[in-house]
Amino acid sequence: MIKQSLTYLRESLSLMMIGALLCCSQVICHSMMNGTVTSKWVYLSAVSILLLTCMAFYLMTQRQTQHRVYWVDCFASLLYIYILSRCDASQYVSVLKISSVFISWIALRGFVRSKYVEHVLVLYLLFVLCLCIYGFLQILGITNSFHSHFLVTGSFHNPGPYAGYIMSGVPLSLGIYWITKQRIKKNKASDCEIDYLVKFGNYKLKIPNRDVMLNYLSQLILVLVVILLPSTQSRAAFIGMIIGCLYMVYSFRRTLSQYNKIKLLFQWPSKRIRFIAMMGMVLFLFLGGYLLYLTKKGSADGRILMWRVSTEMIKDKPLLGWGVSGFEAHYGTYQAEWFKEGKGTVSEELVAGTPDAPFNEIVRVLVSLGGVGFVLSILLFRSIWYGRKKGHITSFNGLNTTLKGGVISILVFSMFSYTLDIAPMVVQLLILSVLLVNNQRYPFVLSLGCWKSKYPLFVGHILGVMMLILIPFLSSATWRSFKGYQSWKEAYDLYRYGVYDDANKEYEHANRLLPDDGLLCQMYGKSLQMNEEYDEAKQILLHASSLRSDPILSMTLGQCYQQIGEIKQAETLYWDSWYMIPHKFYPKYLLAKLYQYTGEDKQFVEIANELLSKKMKVKSKAIEEMRNELIGMINNVEDENR
C-alpha cells in the first residue's frame, strides 16, 4: 500500500513538473521590459529552482546503492560546462538561462518514467490547444495581439514563435490519431463507451473511453492548427509542420491504406508512368518551395545575407567561436565590412539588418560555440535520437516515432528561426527529448558505467546538500533579473515622456542589475545623450559597443563624440553605422550635417545630393523633413559661395 502511494505521488509530482514548465508559454508580465519574452525566462528560472529543491530532498531520502551513468547525460553535462566556459563573468543572465534548462533536464530525467509518457503528451497537447484558442480569440478581436503589425501572436511577442509552438503539436496529434485509431479498431464497440450512472429523464449520457477522447483531441488540434497557421504567415512553421508530418507518414506507412496505393504508383510496370510520378513529385516540391520564397522574398534574402556574413565570422574563430553573445556583439561589424569591401549587392543592401540572432540555430552554435560546441551538440543529439529499445516499453505503440516527429518539426523550424531565444519552445524541445530518452531501455553499451556505493544515504546527502547550496545563488540571480527588467520598463516609459533625469536614475538601477545586456546599455546611453550628459553617455555606450553592434548605437556614440569635439571619431562611427545597413537614410544625414558643421562644404554637398537622389525603401514623414532640411542647407552653402 505504501509502495503504491509513493508511486502515485511520484507520478503526480512528475506531471506537476511538466505542467509547471509548460505554463511558461502562458506567462506575460507587462511590468517588465519586453514582458512577453523576458517574463517567460524569469518564470522558467523560478521553476528550475523548485525542481532543484525537489531533487535535493529526493536524493537525501533515497537508499540507492547502485548508480548508472549514461552517455546522454554526460554529453549534456559536457555541453553545459562548455557553454558556461564561453560566457563572460558578467553574463549572469545568460548563465541563469542555461542553468535553468540544464536543471530542468536533470529533474525530468530523474522523475519522468516511461509509463508517464502518455499522460505527459496529453498535457503537452492541452497547452497547444489553449494557445490555439488564444489565437482564435485574437482573430475575433476579443483579446489583443502583442504586436502592432500582426493580428495573431498568442501569448508571444511575434507570430513566428507562436506558429512554431502550435505547429509542434501537429506531428504529435497525427501520431496519436493513428495510434488510437488502431486501438479502437481492436476493441469491441461496447468497449469504446461506458454508461453514465445518472439518467436525465429518458436519456443516458455515454462517455467515450480514453482512446476515443484522445482521438477526438488529436483531430481537434489538427484542424485548429491548420486553420490558424496561415494567419501567422510563418513559412518556417509551415516547413517544420510539413517535414514532421512526412516523417510520421513514412514511419506509419504500413498501417495506412493510402500508402499502398501510392506505393503501387511508383512500382508501376511502365517506366514512363514511374518517371512521370517522380517528376511530378519533384516539380510539386520545387514549386511549393519557390512559392514560399516569393511569399516574403525580402525576408528570405535577408536571412541568406545573414548566413553568408556569419560564415565570415565562423572562418575567423572556427574552433571555439565568439562566445555565447558573440553573434550579437560582432555581427554588425562584420556586415559593415562586408559592404565596405564591396561584397554586397544592391538587393542585399535593401534587405540588410542587424538582428540579435542568425535565424538558424546551427549557424548560431557555430558562431557562438565553434566546432567544439557543434560536435558536442551533435553527440548529444545522437545519444538522444539513436537510443535502442528492447520491446515495447509502454502500451502506447509507436510512441517513440510520435516523439521524434515532434522533435523533427521543432528542429526544422529552428533552421529558419531563433528557437533558443524563446523559453516555451526550449521547454517543448526539452520535454520531447527527455521523453524520447526515458522511453527507451539502453543496452549496456550505451551506458558509461555502473558504480556501487557502500554508504547510499551519505552519497545522497552530499549531492542533496550541494544542490541546496546552489539555490540561494540561483534565487538571487532570478530576483535580480526580475527587478532589473522592471526598472528597465519604468525607465523606458519615463524616456518616452521626455523625463530624462528620472529615466536615467531607473536606467542606472537596471544597469546595475543587468550589466551584461547590450540593448539596456544602448538605451541608457541614448537617454543620457538626450539629456546632454555626453561624457557619461560616451562611457556607457562604449561598454554597450562591446556587447552588441548596432547602427543606432554607433550613431548615438558618434553624436556624443561630435558634441565633445572629437570629430574624427564621430565621422568614423557615422560611416560604420551606414555600412552596417546601407539603405538607411539617417546615418548619412548625420554625416552630412557633420561636414556642414565643420565647414567641409564639398563633402557636405556630395553626400546631401546623394541622399536627395537616393531611392528610399520605406517613405516616411521624418525622411521628407530631413530632405527638406538638406535642400535648405544646400541653398545656404551655394549662396555663401557666390
Salt bridges, closest charged atoms under 4 A:
GLU11 OE2 - HIS119 NE2 3.83
ASP73 OD2 - ARG109 NH2 2.84
GLU118 OE2 - ARG210 NH1 3.11
ASP211 OD1 - ARG183 NH1 3.02
ASP211 OD1 - ARG210 NE 3.80
ASP301 OD2 - LYS297 NZ 3.04
GLU312 OE2 - LYS315 NZ 3.63
GLU312 OE1 - LYS343 NZ 3.80
GLU328 OE2 - ARG548 NH1 2.77
GLU337 OE2 - LYS340 NZ 3.74
GLU341 OE1 - LYS343 NZ 3.39
GLU348 OE2 - ARG308 NH1 2.59
ASP356 OD1 - ARG548 NH1 3.32
GLU361 OE1 - ARG364 NE 2.54
ASP421 OD2 - ARG364 NH2 2.99
ASP493 OD2 - LYS489 NZ 2.98
ASP493 OD1 - ARG496 NH2 3.37
GLU508 OE2 - ARG512 NH1 3.81
ASP550 OD2 - ARG548 NH2 3.30
GLU566 OE2 - LYS538 NZ 3.95
GLU571 OE1 - LYS568 NZ 3.91
ASP576 OD1 - LYS340 NZ 3.46
GLU610 OE2 - LYS588 NZ 2.62
GLU629 OE2 - LYS593 NZ 3.39
ASP639 OD1 - ARG642 NH1 3.39
